[in-house]
Amino acid sequence: MKIINFSKPIGFVLILVIFATFLIACGGKTKLDNPLSLPAWFQNPPEDPNYMFSTATMTSKDLQLALNKAKQQARVDLAQQMETKIKSMTKQFTEEVGLGEDAEFLSQTSVVSKSVTSKVLNGSRARQVETIKEDGVIYRAYVLMELPIGPANSALLDAVKKQQNLYTRFRSSQGFQELEEEVEKYDQFKKEQGLIP
């Protein structure tokens, strides 16, 4: 085994070049080939007490299909958010009323929350949309969907009123008063926005 003499400049330079090449080869890329550029509204959806928001992104070789898929995914998320909100309202309702005629009561409550979810999503709309082309043949659609909360509260109130037996029990509870206040706030908001006379 021969020991390298570092006193000779050529040997020293050769060792430095080999060492530097090794370090550069082992280092990773510092820049991405295609950095992900997301819309600001996609990363931080707006907050508004009168609306629920959902973002989604989907891809397709067809631009319209990418948009439709993203909108559908955002609506699914809105439905899940709405169902969670309704279930929590229903739970509060159950706790306030008590446990009399338990089986019938739970069944009626389930029907109310399901019908409200399916009716309310008709008010959802795309607030913002952005599309980009990826890899030359794929379209990516970013969508921000919004859903007014007021109609959901109105629909829940209407559904409860239709079930007279349930309505009679619920009318005197604090939950009913809170729900009516939310509906009144939404109606006032619509008047302020010029949506109703």
N, C-alpha and C positions, 0 to 999 in steps of 0.2 A: 504494500500500500504506500502510495506516494503522497506526501504532505504538500499541499499547495503553499508556495511561498508568497505571502502577501506584499512582500517588499517590491516585487516586480509589478509595474503598473498594468500590464496587459492582463495578468492573472486576476488582479483585483477588479478591473473593469469588467472582465468576462463574468466573474462571480456576481457582480452587481446587476448586470444585464439579465442573467439567468434568474436571479432572485426577484427582480422587478417584473419579469415576464410571468413568473409563477404567481406573484401576487395579483397581477392584473387578470390573469386567466381565472383565478379562483373567485374574483369579485363578481357580484351580480350586476345586472343592468340597473342603472339608476333611473332611467326614463322608461315609461311604458310606451309600447308601440302605438297603442290606441287608447289614450287616457279617457276615462269615463267622465263625461260632462253631463251632469244631471241638471234639469231645470231647478231653480231655487225653490219654486212653489212645490216641487215634488219632494225635495228634502225636508222642507219645513212648511207643511200645509197650514193655511190660515186658521185662525181661531175666531169663532163668532158664536155667541150664545144662541143665536137664532137658526144656526145651520150645523149639520154634521158633514164632515168632509172625509173623502177617501181618495187615495192615490193608487194607481196601478200602472204597470207597464207590461206589454206583450209584444211578441214579434211574429212576423209572417212575411212570406214572399210577396203578398198582396197588401198594399197600403190600407185599403178599406177593411180588410180582415184583421189586420193588426189593430186598427182603431176600435173595431167592434169587440174584439177579444179583450182589450184593455178596459173599455167601458163596462163590459159585462163583469169582469173581475172586480172592478171598483164598486159596482152595484151589489155584488155578493157581499163585499166587505161592509157596505152601508146597511144591508139587511141584517148582518150579524150584529153590527153596532146597535141598530134599532131594536132588534129582538132582545139584546142585553138590557137596553134601557127599559123596554116594556116589562121584561121579567122582573126587574128591580122594582118597578112601580107596582106590579102585581103582588110581589112579595110584601111590600109595605101595606097594600090593601088587605092581604090575607091576615097579617099580624094585627091590624086594627080591628077587623071584623070579628075575629075569633075562629073557633073550630066547629061551630054548629053545622050539621048536615055536610060534613067534610067531603065526602065523595062527590056529591053533586056540585058543590062549590068549586072544587079543583077542576072539574071537567069544564065548567062554564068559563073559568078564568083562562084555561088553555085555548079555548076557541076564540076568545077575545084577542089574545095576543097574536095568534096566527092571522086572523083576518086583518088586523091593523097593519101588520108588516106587509102583507101583499097589496093593500090599498095605497099605502103611503109611498112606496117606491115609484109610483107613477109620477111623483113630483121631482124626482131626481133629474139632474141635468149636468152636462159637462161644462164646468166653469172655465177650464183651461185645457188645451190640447197641444202637444208638440210631437212632431215626428222627425226621425232621422233615418238615414240610410246607413246600414252597417255592412261591411264586407261586400259592398257592391250589389248584392242581391236580396238582402234582408232589410225590411223596414221595422223600426222599433217605434212604438207609439207610447207616449206618456200622457196620462189623463188624470185630471183632478175633477172628481165628481162632487156635487153638493146636493144636500137634501134639506129642505126647510123643516125645522122641528115642529113648528106650529101646527101644520096639517096632521102630523102624527098624533099630537096631543088631542086635536079636534076629533080625529078618527077614533081614538081610544075612548074619548068621552061619549061620542055617538054610539059606539058599540056597547058600552056599559049601559047607556040609557035604554037601548033596545031590549036589553034583558031586564025587564022591570023588577023581577025578584032580586036580582043582583044590585040593581040601581037603588032600590029602597034601602038595602043594607049599607051601601057605600056612600049614599048621599050625605049622611051626617058625619062622615069621617073627615079627618084632616086631609087625607090624601085627595079626596074629591075637591075640597076647597083649593088645594095647591094646583090641581090639574085645571080647574076653571080659571085660576089666576094666570096660568101659563097660556091658556087659550086667549084670554083677554089681552095679554101682553102681545101675543102674535097678531091679533086683530088690530091693535093699536099701531104696531109696527107696519102692517100693511097699509093702514090709513096714512101714516107719515110718509111712506114711500110712494103714495099715490096709486097703489094697486087696487084699492077699493074706494068708492065715494064716501 
